[in-house]
């Protein structure tokens, strides 16, 4: 009886902690959605309204009709650069991770440590030399330049993640495939790759999020308004010295969040496997 009473008390405490955590985590999202349906005057109204009394979708209409700050163009630019980064980063990380896991060659461990070392440098340190390089190679204000910049910062993490997943695949499976006549590439494509799909998906998600949310690279390497991505574009569209369009910014934030939410819902199973599976070897 005492044990059952203690169990009920413990369950009640856990429920309270979980409820508080959910409110703490989800309230900013709720506030973003709520603010997007308010007028700018209502945003600063005191006391604050948890839900707009004057419900309006004008902020969403302005996103479509505003030609001065084309949010739609910023959105397309983000999609192009993010998907391009995912494609290149996943392909390179898969081949590099496999090679560093399976092939024995000189300086393999040194290369691995060198790749890991690149993650020690903050992003801002790379901006000036990267900008000078882009000026000399005419890569400023181009999709190619942004994709290469995003990929260079995402690739080291992807290589280490893919390597961990390849390490978890027994070598004997590949050896059996090669005994049956498969080449090294065929054994990688037909045997190893299907087993490391969760890791590949997780790498692609991280590459996409890094490119989608990156502010410093497009802010530094893009000068033309029409080529800006969403993070600097939203600053340009809704920020000013004397006025901030908070309602419009929240409406744009809701639209921007939808692709990320949809991606997580679709590949949630693979993502969870990708974050945990590569930690176990053998």
VOBA-461831 format. One record per residue (C-alpha): residue number from 1; x, y, z. Coordinates in Angstrom, 3 decimals, padded with zeros to 6 digits. Example, Ala and Ser with C-alpha at 12.3 -4.5 7.8 and 13.67 -1.06 7.14 Angstrom:
// VOBA-461831
<r><num>1</num><xx>012.300</xx><yy>-004.500</yy><zz>007.800</zz></r>
<r><num>2</num><xx>013.670</xx><yy>-001.060</yy><zz>007.140</zz></r>
//
This chain:
// VOBA-461831
<r><num>1</num><xx>000.000</xx><yy>000.000</yy><zz>000.000</zz></r>
<r><num>2</num><xx>002.844</xx><yy>002.363</yy><zz>000.888</zz></r>
<r><num>3</num><xx>004.662</xx><yy>001.458</yy><zz>-002.307</zz></r>
<r><num>4</num><xx>001.569</xx><yy>002.159</yy><zz>-004.397</zz></r>
<r><num>5</num><xx>001.031</xx><yy>005.526</yy><zz>-002.681</zz></r>
<r><num>6</num><xx>004.648</xx><yy>006.472</yy><zz>-003.298</zz></r>
<r><num>7</num><xx>004.273</xx><yy>005.468</yy><zz>-006.950</zz></r>
<r><num>8</num><xx>001.212</xx><yy>007.710</yy><zz>-007.346</zz></r>
<r><num>9</num><xx>003.009</xx><yy>010.666</yy><zz>-005.733</zz></r>
<r><num>10</num><xx>006.041</xx><yy>010.106</yy><zz>-007.962</zz></r>
<r><num>11</num><xx>003.838</xx><yy>009.915</yy><zz>-011.076</zz></r>
<r><num>12</num><xx>002.089</xx><yy>013.145</yy><zz>-010.032</zz></r>
<r><num>13</num><xx>005.431</xx><yy>014.923</yy><zz>-009.598</zz></r>
<r><num>14</num><xx>006.641</xx><yy>013.686</yy><zz>-012.981</zz></r>
<r><num>15</num><xx>003.398</xx><yy>014.869</yy><zz>-014.610</zz></r>
<r><num>16</num><xx>003.847</xx><yy>018.347</yy><zz>-013.114</zz></r>
<r><num>17</num><xx>007.487</xx><yy>018.533</yy><zz>-014.244</zz></r>
<r><num>18</num><xx>006.520</xx><yy>017.353</yy><zz>-017.725</zz></r>
<r><num>19</num><xx>003.679</xx><yy>019.874</yy><zz>-017.928</zz></r>
<r><num>20</num><xx>005.907</xx><yy>022.772</yy><zz>-016.866</zz></r>
<r><num>21</num><xx>008.582</xx><yy>021.679</yy><zz>-019.343</zz></r>
<r><num>22</num><xx>006.075</xx><yy>021.480</yy><zz>-022.193</zz></r>
<r><num>23</num><xx>004.675</xx><yy>024.928</yy><zz>-021.407</zz></r>
<r><num>24</num><xx>008.191</xx><yy>026.368</yy><zz>-021.163</zz></r>
<r><num>25</num><xx>009.188</xx><yy>024.793</yy><zz>-024.477</zz></r>
<r><num>26</num><xx>006.031</xx><yy>025.374</yy><zz>-026.520</zz></r>
<r><num>27</num><xx>005.024</xx><yy>028.824</yy><zz>-025.274</zz></r>
<r><num>28</num><xx>007.470</xx><yy>030.699</yy><zz>-027.580</zz></r>
<r><num>29</num><xx>005.955</xx><yy>028.854</yy><zz>-030.548</zz></r>
<r><num>30</num><xx>002.455</xx><yy>029.701</yy><zz>-029.366</zz></r>
<r><num>31</num><xx>003.459</xx><yy>033.349</yy><zz>-028.848</zz></r>
<r><num>32</num><xx>004.949</xx><yy>033.493</yy><zz>-032.346</zz></r>
<r><num>33</num><xx>001.699</xx><yy>032.225</yy><zz>-033.886</zz></r>
<r><num>34</num><xx>-000.439</xx><yy>034.476</yy><zz>-031.690</zz></r>
<r><num>35</num><xx>001.603</xx><yy>037.581</yy><zz>-032.506</zz></r>
<r><num>36</num><xx>001.387</xx><yy>036.892</yy><zz>-036.242</zz></r>
<r><num>37</num><xx>-002.391</xx><yy>037.454</yy><zz>-036.053</zz></r>
<r><num>38</num><xx>-002.128</xx><yy>040.748</yy><zz>-034.155</zz></r>
<r><num>39</num><xx>-001.747</xx><yy>044.302</yy><zz>-035.380</zz></r>
<r><num>40</num><xx>001.485</xx><yy>046.097</yy><zz>-034.542</zz></r>
<r><num>41</num><xx>-000.352</xx><yy>048.245</yy><zz>-032.002</zz></r>
<r><num>42</num><xx>-001.697</xx><yy>045.185</yy><zz>-030.211</zz></r>
<r><num>43</num><xx>001.799</xx><yy>043.710</yy><zz>-029.953</zz></r>
<r><num>44</num><xx>002.799</xx><yy>046.505</yy><zz>-027.545</zz></r>
<r><num>45</num><xx>-000.531</xx><yy>046.645</yy><zz>-025.752</zz></r>
<r><num>46</num><xx>-000.418</xx><yy>046.450</yy><zz>-021.949</zz></r>
<r><num>47</num><xx>-001.466</xx><yy>044.187</yy><zz>-020.418</zz></r>
<r><num>48</num><xx>-000.510</xx><yy>041.694</yy><zz>-023.095</zz></r>
<r><num>49</num><xx>-003.186</xx><yy>039.568</yy><zz>-024.721</zz></r>
<r><num>50</num><xx>-002.387</xx><yy>035.871</yy><zz>-024.913</zz></r>
<r><num>51</num><xx>-004.586</xx><yy>035.695</yy><zz>-028.031</zz></r>
<r><num>52</num><xx>-005.417</xx><yy>038.667</yy><zz>-030.308</zz></r>
<r><num>53</num><xx>-008.754</xx><yy>040.309</yy><zz>-029.619</zz></r>
<r><num>54</num><xx>-008.691</xx><yy>041.844</yy><zz>-033.117</zz></r>
<r><num>55</num><xx>-007.848</xx><yy>038.774</yy><zz>-035.222</zz></r>
<r><num>56</num><xx>-006.219</xx><yy>039.722</yy><zz>-038.547</zz></r>
<r><num>57</num><xx>-004.284</xx><yy>037.974</yy><zz>-041.308</zz></r>
<r><num>58</num><xx>-002.969</xx><yy>041.229</yy><zz>-042.760</zz></r>
<r><num>59</num><xx>000.609</xx><yy>040.300</yy><zz>-041.914</zz></r>
<r><num>60</num><xx>000.330</xx><yy>037.165</yy><zz>-044.047</zz></r>
<r><num>61</num><xx>-001.239</xx><yy>039.159</yy><zz>-046.887</zz></r>
<r><num>62</num><xx>001.632</xx><yy>041.639</yy><zz>-046.723</zz></r>
<r><num>63</num><xx>004.118</xx><yy>038.803</yy><zz>-047.171</zz></r>
<r><num>64</num><xx>002.548</xx><yy>038.045</yy><zz>-050.551</zz></r>
<r><num>65</num><xx>001.883</xx><yy>041.576</yy><zz>-051.777</zz></r>
<r><num>66</num><xx>005.070</xx><yy>043.293</yy><zz>-050.576</zz></r>
<r><num>67</num><xx>007.358</xx><yy>043.834</yy><zz>-053.584</zz></r>
<r><num>68</num><xx>009.965</xx><yy>045.949</yy><zz>-051.763</zz></r>
<r><num>69</num><xx>011.141</xx><yy>043.116</yy><zz>-049.525</zz></r>
<r><num>70</num><xx>010.353</xx><yy>039.904</yy><zz>-051.441</zz></r>
<r><num>71</num><xx>010.022</xx><yy>037.252</yy><zz>-048.749</zz></r>
<r><num>72</num><xx>009.033</xx><yy>034.730</yy><zz>-051.411</zz></r>
<r><num>73</num><xx>012.344</xx><yy>035.247</yy><zz>-053.204</zz></r>
<r><num>74</num><xx>014.243</xx><yy>034.898</yy><zz>-049.925</zz></r>
<r><num>75</num><xx>012.363</xx><yy>031.654</yy><zz>-049.297</zz></r>
<r><num>76</num><xx>013.292</xx><yy>030.265</yy><zz>-052.730</zz></r>
<r><num>77</num><xx>016.934</xx><yy>031.237</yy><zz>-052.202</zz></r>
<r><num>78</num><xx>016.979</xx><yy>029.403</yy><zz>-048.871</zz></r>
<r><num>79</num><xx>015.403</xx><yy>026.303</yy><zz>-050.413</zz></r>
<r><num>80</num><xx>017.917</xx><yy>026.213</yy><zz>-053.282</zz></r>
<r><num>81</num><xx>020.992</xx><yy>026.727</yy><zz>-051.110</zz></r>
<r><num>82</num><xx>019.805</xx><yy>024.376</yy><zz>-048.356</zz></r>
<r><num>83</num><xx>018.927</xx><yy>021.509</yy><zz>-050.700</zz></r>
<r><num>84</num><xx>022.156</xx><yy>022.032</yy><zz>-052.629</zz></r>
<r><num>85</num><xx>024.112</xx><yy>021.859</yy><zz>-049.371</zz></r>
<r><num>86</num><xx>022.313</xx><yy>018.662</yy><zz>-048.345</zz></r>
<r><num>87</num><xx>023.007</xx><yy>016.990</yy><zz>-051.687</zz></r>
<r><num>88</num><xx>026.731</xx><yy>017.806</yy><zz>-051.780</zz></r>
<r><num>89</num><xx>027.366</xx><yy>017.285</yy><zz>-048.063</zz></r>
<r><num>90</num><xx>025.615</xx><yy>013.892</yy><zz>-047.934</zz></r>
<r><num>91</num><xx>027.407</xx><yy>012.543</yy><zz>-051.027</zz></r>
<r><num>92</num><xx>030.862</xx><yy>013.711</yy><zz>-049.918</zz></r>
<r><num>93</num><xx>030.338</xx><yy>012.703</yy><zz>-046.290</zz></r>
<r><num>94</num><xx>029.161</xx><yy>009.213</yy><zz>-047.301</zz></r>
<r><num>95</num><xx>032.174</xx><yy>008.474</yy><zz>-049.481</zz></r>
<r><num>96</num><xx>034.667</xx><yy>010.126</yy><zz>-047.118</zz></r>
<r><num>97</num><xx>033.186</xx><yy>008.487</yy><zz>-044.025</zz></r>
<r><num>98</num><xx>033.262</xx><yy>005.076</yy><zz>-045.699</zz></r>
<r><num>99</num><xx>036.862</xx><yy>005.513</yy><zz>-046.869</zz></r>
<r><num>100</num><xx>038.071</xx><yy>006.653</yy><zz>-043.442</zz></r>
<r><num>101</num><xx>036.290</xx><yy>003.735</yy><zz>-041.795</zz></r>
<r><num>102</num><xx>037.110</xx><yy>000.854</yy><zz>-044.125</zz></r>
<r><num>103</num><xx>040.286</xx><yy>001.692</yy><zz>-046.043</zz></r>
<r><num>104</num><xx>043.753</xx><yy>001.529</yy><zz>-044.507</zz></r>
<r><num>105</num><xx>046.017</xx><yy>004.188</yy><zz>-045.955</zz></r>
<r><num>106</num><xx>048.791</xx><yy>006.435</yy><zz>-044.777</zz></r>
<r><num>107</num><xx>047.877</xx><yy>009.396</yy><zz>-042.540</zz></r>
<r><num>108</num><xx>044.301</xx><yy>008.149</yy><zz>-042.101</zz></r>
<r><num>109</num><xx>044.247</xx><yy>009.000</yy><zz>-038.388</zz></r>
<r><num>110</num><xx>045.913</xx><yy>012.353</yy><zz>-039.051</zz></r>
<r><num>111</num><xx>043.230</xx><yy>013.198</yy><zz>-041.598</zz></r>
<r><num>112</num><xx>040.521</xx><yy>012.273</yy><zz>-039.096</zz></r>
<r><num>113</num><xx>042.075</xx><yy>014.504</yy><zz>-036.447</zz></r>
<r><num>114</num><xx>042.467</xx><yy>017.284</yy><zz>-039.002</zz></r>
<r><num>115</num><xx>038.787</xx><yy>017.083</yy><zz>-039.906</zz></r>
<r><num>116</num><xx>037.858</xx><yy>017.161</yy><zz>-036.229</zz></r>
<r><num>117</num><xx>040.143</xx><yy>020.138</yy><zz>-035.626</zz></r>
<r><num>118</num><xx>038.256</xx><yy>022.245</yy><zz>-038.154</zz></r>
<r><num>119</num><xx>035.240</xx><yy>022.156</yy><zz>-035.810</zz></r>
<r><num>120</num><xx>037.238</xx><yy>023.968</yy><zz>-033.126</zz></r>
<r><num>121</num><xx>037.206</xx><yy>027.263</yy><zz>-035.017</zz></r>
<r><num>122</num><xx>034.163</xx><yy>029.544</yy><zz>-034.657</zz></r>
<r><num>123</num><xx>032.322</xx><yy>030.475</yy><zz>-037.814</zz></r>
<r><num>124</num><xx>033.119</xx><yy>034.179</yy><zz>-037.531</zz></r>
<r><num>125</num><xx>036.871</xx><yy>033.477</yy><zz>-037.772</zz></r>
<r><num>126</num><xx>036.417</xx><yy>032.168</yy><zz>-041.316</zz></r>
<r><num>127</num><xx>034.429</xx><yy>035.105</yy><zz>-042.667</zz></r>
<r><num>128</num><xx>037.254</xx><yy>037.502</yy><zz>-043.603</zz></r>
<r><num>129</num><xx>039.522</xx><yy>034.976</yy><zz>-045.400</zz></r>
<r><num>130</num><xx>036.470</xx><yy>033.425</yy><zz>-047.050</zz></r>
<r><num>131</num><xx>035.260</xx><yy>036.824</yy><zz>-048.241</zz></r>
<r><num>132</num><xx>038.690</xx><yy>037.632</yy><zz>-049.739</zz></r>
<r><num>133</num><xx>038.743</xx><yy>034.240</yy><zz>-051.463</zz></r>
<r><num>134</num><xx>035.253</xx><yy>034.793</yy><zz>-052.870</zz></r>
<r><num>135</num><xx>036.186</xx><yy>038.235</yy><zz>-054.194</zz></r>
<r><num>136</num><xx>039.117</xx><yy>036.753</yy><zz>-056.111</zz></r>
<r><num>137</num><xx>037.057</xx><yy>033.849</yy><zz>-057.475</zz></r>
<r><num>138</num><xx>033.893</xx><yy>035.862</yy><zz>-058.300</zz></r>
<r><num>139</num><xx>031.706</xx><yy>033.762</yy><zz>-056.013</zz></r>
<r><num>140</num><xx>030.038</xx><yy>036.642</yy><zz>-054.186</zz></r>
<r><num>141</num><xx>026.263</xx><yy>036.907</yy><zz>-054.700</zz></r>
<r><num>142</num><xx>025.974</xx><yy>033.394</yy><zz>-056.154</zz></r>
<r><num>143</num><xx>024.173</xx><yy>030.218</yy><zz>-055.149</zz></r>
<r><num>144</num><xx>027.387</xx><yy>028.280</yy><zz>-055.732</zz></r>
<r><num>145</num><xx>029.299</xx><yy>030.426</yy><zz>-053.280</zz></r>
<r><num>146</num><xx>026.702</xx><yy>030.033</yy><zz>-050.538</zz></r>
<r><num>147</num><xx>026.366</xx><yy>026.275</yy><zz>-051.061</zz></r>
<r><num>148</num><xx>030.148</xx><yy>025.815</yy><zz>-050.902</zz></r>
<r><num>149</num><xx>030.342</xx><yy>027.926</yy><zz>-047.735</zz></r>
<r><num>150</num><xx>027.535</xx><yy>025.998</yy><zz>-046.029</zz></r>
<r><num>151</num><xx>029.019</xx><yy>022.663</yy><zz>-047.123</zz></r>
<r><num>152</num><xx>032.498</xx><yy>023.511</yy><zz>-045.828</zz></r>
<r><num>153</num><xx>031.089</xx><yy>024.100</yy><zz>-042.352</zz></r>
<r><num>154</num><xx>028.742</xx><yy>021.082</yy><zz>-042.381</zz></r>
<r><num>155</num><xx>030.937</xx><yy>018.457</yy><zz>-044.012</zz></r>
<r><num>156</num><xx>033.324</xx><yy>017.659</yy><zz>-041.104</zz></r>
<r><num>157</num><xx>030.438</xx><yy>016.785</yy><zz>-038.798</zz></r>
<r><num>158</num><xx>028.832</xx><yy>014.690</yy><zz>-041.538</zz></r>
<r><num>159</num><xx>032.042</xx><yy>012.753</yy><zz>-042.201</zz></r>
<r><num>160</num><xx>032.448</xx><yy>011.827</yy><zz>-038.545</zz></r>
<r><num>161</num><xx>028.782</xx><yy>010.807</yy><zz>-038.237</zz></r>
<r><num>162</num><xx>028.866</xx><yy>008.602</yy><zz>-041.342</zz></r>
<r><num>163</num><xx>032.157</xx><yy>007.056</yy><zz>-040.230</zz></r>
<r><num>164</num><xx>030.565</xx><yy>006.094</yy><zz>-036.916</zz></r>
<r><num>165</num><xx>027.725</xx><yy>004.346</yy><zz>-038.724</zz></r>
<r><num>166</num><xx>030.034</xx><yy>002.512</yy><zz>-041.110</zz></r>
<r><num>167</num><xx>032.098</xx><yy>001.383</yy><zz>-038.101</zz></r>
<r><num>168</num><xx>028.937</xx><yy>-000.168</yy><zz>-036.649</zz></r>
<r><num>169</num><xx>028.458</xx><yy>-002.384</yy><zz>-039.726</zz></r>
<r><num>170</num><xx>030.409</xx><yy>-005.670</yy><zz>-039.399</zz></r>
<r><num>171</num><xx>033.224</xx><yy>-005.965</yy><zz>-041.923</zz></r>
<r><num>172</num><xx>032.367</xx><yy>-009.637</yy><zz>-042.453</zz></r>
<r><num>173</num><xx>029.178</xx><yy>-008.670</yy><zz>-044.299</zz></r>
<r><num>174</num><xx>031.163</xx><yy>-006.773</yy><zz>-046.905</zz></r>
<r><num>175</num><xx>033.770</xx><yy>-009.502</yy><zz>-047.159</zz></r>
<r><num>176</num><xx>031.035</xx><yy>-012.036</yy><zz>-047.848</zz></r>
<r><num>177</num><xx>029.615</xx><yy>-009.803</yy><zz>-050.576</zz></r>
<r><num>178</num><xx>033.038</xx><yy>-009.388</yy><zz>-052.204</zz></r>
<r><num>179</num><xx>033.617</xx><yy>-013.155</yy><zz>-052.045</zz></r>
<r><num>180</num><xx>030.359</xx><yy>-013.510</yy><zz>-054.014</zz></r>
<r><num>181</num><xx>031.783</xx><yy>-011.231</yy><zz>-056.713</zz></r>
<r><num>182</num><xx>030.918</xx><yy>-007.684</yy><zz>-055.630</zz></r>
<r><num>183</num><xx>033.453</xx><yy>-004.934</yy><zz>-056.080</zz></r>
<r><num>184</num><xx>034.278</xx><yy>-002.556</yy><zz>-053.244</zz></r>
<r><num>185</num><xx>031.888</xx><yy>000.060</yy><zz>-054.620</zz></r>
<r><num>186</num><xx>029.107</xx><yy>-002.499</yy><zz>-055.129</zz></r>
<r><num>187</num><xx>029.484</xx><yy>-003.798</yy><zz>-051.584</zz></r>
<r><num>188</num><xx>029.286</xx><yy>-000.243</yy><zz>-050.294</zz></r>
<r><num>189</num><xx>026.217</xx><yy>000.592</yy><zz>-052.389</zz></r>
<r><num>190</num><xx>024.313</xx><yy>-002.665</yy><zz>-051.955</zz></r>
<r><num>191</num><xx>025.349</xx><yy>-003.768</yy><zz>-048.461</zz></r>
<r><num>192</num><xx>026.622</xx><yy>-000.894</yy><zz>-046.340</zz></r>
<r><num>193</num><xx>024.544</xx><yy>002.015</yy><zz>-047.600</zz></r>
<r><num>194</num><xx>021.103</xx><yy>000.457</yy><zz>-046.856</zz></r>
<r><num>195</num><xx>022.283</xx><yy>-000.225</yy><zz>-043.289</zz></r>
<r><num>196</num><xx>023.464</xx><yy>003.336</yy><zz>-042.639</zz></r>
<r><num>197</num><xx>020.433</xx><yy>005.153</yy><zz>-044.083</zz></r>
<r><num>198</num><xx>019.458</xx><yy>006.551</yy><zz>-040.622</zz></r>
<r><num>199</num><xx>022.913</xx><yy>008.117</yy><zz>-040.327</zz></r>
<r><num>200</num><xx>022.704</xx><yy>009.528</yy><zz>-043.846</zz></r>
<r><num>201</num><xx>019.284</xx><yy>011.012</yy><zz>-043.088</zz></r>
<r><num>202</num><xx>020.519</xx><yy>012.532</yy><zz>-039.816</zz></r>
<r><num>203</num><xx>023.505</xx><yy>014.041</yy><zz>-041.629</zz></r>
<r><num>204</num><xx>021.206</xx><yy>015.503</yy><zz>-044.263</zz></r>
<r><num>205</num><xx>018.919</xx><yy>017.018</yy><zz>-041.619</zz></r>
<r><num>206</num><xx>021.804</xx><yy>018.701</yy><zz>-039.819</zz></r>
<r><num>207</num><xx>023.161</xx><yy>019.997</yy><zz>-043.131</zz></r>
<r><num>208</num><xx>019.743</xx><yy>021.373</yy><zz>-044.052</zz></r>
<r><num>209</num><xx>019.221</xx><yy>023.083</yy><zz>-040.681</zz></r>
<r><num>210</num><xx>022.707</xx><yy>024.589</yy><zz>-040.720</zz></r>
<r><num>211</num><xx>022.139</xx><yy>026.070</yy><zz>-044.172</zz></r>
<r><num>212</num><xx>018.527</xx><yy>027.083</yy><zz>-043.491</zz></r>
<r><num>213</num><xx>019.332</xx><yy>028.953</yy><zz>-040.258</zz></r>
<r><num>214</num><xx>022.764</xx><yy>030.331</yy><zz>-041.146</zz></r>
<r><num>215</num><xx>022.927</xx><yy>034.109</yy><zz>-040.868</zz></r>
<r><num>216</num><xx>026.608</xx><yy>035.085</yy><zz>-041.022</zz></r>
<r><num>217</num><xx>027.515</xx><yy>033.529</yy><zz>-044.378</zz></r>
<r><num>218</num><xx>024.660</xx><yy>035.046</yy><zz>-046.442</zz></r>
<r><num>219</num><xx>024.959</xx><yy>038.317</yy><zz>-044.529</zz></r>
<r><num>220</num><xx>028.663</xx><yy>038.557</yy><zz>-045.451</zz></r>
<r><num>221</num><xx>028.850</xx><yy>036.887</yy><zz>-048.854</zz></r>
<r><num>222</num><xx>025.621</xx><yy>038.255</yy><zz>-050.369</zz></r>
<r><num>223</num><xx>025.232</xx><yy>041.976</yy><zz>-051.137</zz></r>
<r><num>224</num><xx>022.341</xx><yy>041.891</yy><zz>-053.597</zz></r>
<r><num>225</num><xx>018.882</xx><yy>041.967</yy><zz>-052.038</zz></r>
<r><num>226</num><xx>017.451</xx><yy>039.525</yy><zz>-054.584</zz></r>
<r><num>227</num><xx>020.043</xx><yy>036.874</yy><zz>-053.617</zz></r>
<r><num>228</num><xx>019.604</xx><yy>037.009</yy><zz>-049.850</zz></r>
<r><num>229</num><xx>018.288</xx><yy>034.021</yy><zz>-047.916</zz></r>
<r><num>230</num><xx>015.641</xx><yy>034.146</yy><zz>-045.193</zz></r>
<r><num>231</num><xx>017.734</xx><yy>034.950</yy><zz>-042.060</zz></r>
<r><num>232</num><xx>019.297</xx><yy>038.189</yy><zz>-043.417</zz></r>
<r><num>233</num><xx>016.226</xx><yy>038.816</yy><zz>-045.571</zz></r>
<r><num>234</num><xx>013.944</xx><yy>038.902</yy><zz>-042.544</zz></r>
<r><num>235</num><xx>016.225</xx><yy>041.408</yy><zz>-040.846</zz></r>
<r><num>236</num><xx>016.078</xx><yy>043.569</yy><zz>-043.954</zz></r>
<r><num>237</num><xx>012.314</xx><yy>043.193</yy><zz>-044.310</zz></r>
<r><num>238</num><xx>011.149</xx><yy>043.759</yy><zz>-040.753</zz></r>
<r><num>239</num><xx>013.948</xx><yy>045.484</yy><zz>-038.883</zz></r>
<r><num>240</num><xx>014.696</xx><yy>049.192</yy><zz>-038.912</zz></r>
<r><num>241</num><xx>016.295</xx><yy>051.941</yy><zz>-036.888</zz></r>
<r><num>242</num><xx>013.001</xx><yy>053.397</yy><zz>-035.691</zz></r>
<r><num>243</num><xx>010.455</xx><yy>050.654</yy><zz>-036.326</zz></r>
<r><num>244</num><xx>010.171</xx><yy>046.878</yy><zz>-036.103</zz></r>
<r><num>245</num><xx>007.292</xx><yy>045.072</yy><zz>-037.746</zz></r>
<r><num>246</num><xx>006.940</xx><yy>042.379</yy><zz>-035.099</zz></r>
<r><num>247</num><xx>003.643</xx><yy>041.068</yy><zz>-036.407</zz></r>
<r><num>248</num><xx>005.036</xx><yy>040.675</yy><zz>-039.921</zz></r>
<r><num>249</num><xx>008.212</xx><yy>039.093</yy><zz>-038.595</zz></r>
<r><num>250</num><xx>006.219</xx><yy>036.533</yy><zz>-036.630</zz></r>
<r><num>251</num><xx>004.072</xx><yy>035.748</yy><zz>-039.685</zz></r>
<r><num>252</num><xx>007.218</xx><yy>035.173</yy><zz>-041.738</zz></r>
<r><num>253</num><xx>008.653</xx><yy>033.047</yy><zz>-038.924</zz></r>
<r><num>254</num><xx>005.564</xx><yy>030.824</yy><zz>-038.990</zz></r>
<r><num>255</num><xx>005.927</xx><yy>030.322</yy><zz>-042.740</zz></r>
<r><num>256</num><xx>009.648</xx><yy>029.662</yy><zz>-042.424</zz></r>
<r><num>257</num><xx>009.106</xx><yy>027.097</yy><zz>-039.665</zz></r>
<r><num>258</num><xx>006.645</xx><yy>024.999</yy><zz>-041.645</zz></r>
<r><num>259</num><xx>009.230</xx><yy>023.241</yy><zz>-043.932</zz></r>
<r><num>260</num><xx>011.414</xx><yy>022.338</yy><zz>-040.947</zz></r>
<r><num>261</num><xx>008.443</xx><yy>020.950</yy><zz>-038.992</zz></r>
<r><num>262</num><xx>007.235</xx><yy>018.929</yy><zz>-041.985</zz></r>
<r><num>263</num><xx>010.721</xx><yy>017.481</yy><zz>-042.536</zz></r>
<r><num>264</num><xx>010.997</xx><yy>016.426</yy><zz>-038.901</zz></r>
<r><num>265</num><xx>007.569</xx><yy>014.789</yy><zz>-038.960</zz></r>
<r><num>266</num><xx>008.324</xx><yy>012.854</yy><zz>-042.149</zz></r>
<r><num>267</num><xx>011.784</xx><yy>011.576</yy><zz>-041.166</zz></r>
<r><num>268</num><xx>011.428</xx><yy>011.478</yy><zz>-037.382</zz></r>
<r><num>269</num><xx>011.947</xx><yy>007.715</yy><zz>-037.232</zz></r>
<r><num>270</num><xx>015.146</xx><yy>007.847</yy><zz>-039.270</zz></r>
<r><num>271</num><xx>016.417</xx><yy>010.841</yy><zz>-037.347</zz></r>
<r><num>272</num><xx>016.045</xx><yy>009.121</yy><zz>-033.950</zz></r>
<r><num>273</num><xx>017.822</xx><yy>006.042</yy><zz>-035.283</zz></r>
<r><num>274</num><xx>020.506</xx><yy>008.240</yy><zz>-036.776</zz></r>
<r><num>275</num><xx>021.221</xx><yy>010.015</yy><zz>-033.508</zz></r>
<r><num>276</num><xx>021.540</xx><yy>006.779</yy><zz>-031.525</zz></r>
<r><num>277</num><xx>022.512</xx><yy>003.978</yy><zz>-033.888</zz></r>
<r><num>278</num><xx>026.013</xx><yy>005.161</yy><zz>-034.756</zz></r>
<r><num>279</num><xx>027.034</xx><yy>005.220</yy><zz>-031.105</zz></r>
<r><num>280</num><xx>027.028</xx><yy>001.400</yy><zz>-030.907</zz></r>
<r><num>281</num><xx>029.737</xx><yy>-000.522</yy><zz>-032.725</zz></r>
<r><num>282</num><xx>029.459</xx><yy>-004.132</yy><zz>-033.863</zz></r>
//
